[in-house]
Amino acid sequence: MNPNILSLLGLAKRGGMLEVGEEPVEAAARARDARVLLAASDAAENTLRRVRRFAETGACLWLTLPFTKAELGHAVGAASCAVAAVTDIGFASSIVRRM
C-alpha cells in the first residue's frame, strides 16, 4: 500500500474536504456529499457495519485502509480516527487509485 494515502488525507483535511468521526461521516453520507468512506484496519465490527450502512445511504464506495486508527488519526490531526469521508471527487479518485 502507498503511504502517500495518509499525506493525501492530511491535505484533504486541511482543505476542508474530509470529514472525520462517525457523526460527521454519517451526515456527509446522508447529504450525499461523501465520495468515498474510509475505515481503519482495526476498526470495530460494529463500526464497519455502520460504515457499510452509511455507504448504502449515501450511494458511495467504502474501503478499509491498511492503516490503524492511530496512524489514520495522526494523518488527520486527531489522536485516533476509525472512520473518515472524503467529500472531494479528485481526492477520492486519487485515494482509490492508490489502493
QUINOR-V479105 format. One record per residue. PSI is psi in radians with two decimals (NA if undefined). OMEGA is omega in degrees with one decimal (999 if undefined). Layout:
BEGIN
{{PSI OMEGA} {PSI OMEGA}}
END
This chain:
BEGIN
{{2.73 -173.7} {2.02 178.5} {-0.22 176.6} {-0.28 176.9} {-0.74 179.3} {-0.69 177.2} {-0.74 178.1} {-0.70 179.5} {-0.71 176.4} {-0.72 178.2} {-0.73 178.0} {-0.69 178.6} {-0.81 179.1} {-0.52 179.5} {0.01 179.5} {0.40 -177.7} {0.37 -178.9} {2.23 174.5} {2.41 -176.1} {2.32 179.1} {2.73 -173.8} {-0.81 -176.8} {-0.85 176.7} {-0.60 178.7} {-0.75 178.2} {-0.77 179.8} {-0.74 178.9} {-0.70 179.4} {-0.78 179.8} {-0.63 178.9} {-0.06 -177.1} {0.56 175.2} {-0.38 -177.4} {2.33 177.2} {-0.63 175.0} {2.41 176.3} {2.45 -176.0} {2.35 177.8} {2.53 177.8} {2.71 -177.7} {-0.47 -179.1} {0.40 176.9} {2.57 -179.3} {2.72 -179.6} {-0.68 176.9} {-0.68 178.2} {-0.76 179.2} {-0.66 177.6} {-0.73 177.8} {-0.72 179.2} {-0.74 177.2} {-0.76 179.4} {-0.73 177.5} {-0.74 -179.2} {-0.70 177.5} {-0.75 -179.9} {-0.77 -177.0} {0.02 -179.8} {0.89 179.5} {2.94 179.6} {2.61 171.4} {2.53 -177.8} {2.61 170.4} {2.12 -179.1} {2.71 177.7} {0.46 -178.4} {2.60 179.1} {2.98 177.4} {-0.67 -180.0} {-0.78 179.3} {-0.77 179.5} {-0.73 178.0} {-0.76 179.1} {-0.68 -178.5} {-0.53 -176.0} {0.17 174.9} {0.54 178.2} {2.86 178.3} {-0.66 -178.2} {2.55 179.8} {2.04 179.4} {-0.51 -173.6} {2.44 175.9} {2.74 177.8} {2.17 175.8} {2.22 -176.6} {-0.07 179.5} {2.27 -176.6} {-0.59 179.5} {-0.84 177.2} {-0.72 -179.3} {-0.80 -179.3} {-0.61 177.1} {-0.71 179.2} {-0.80 -179.6} {-0.72 178.1} {-0.66 -177.7} {-0.31 178.1} {NA 999}}
END
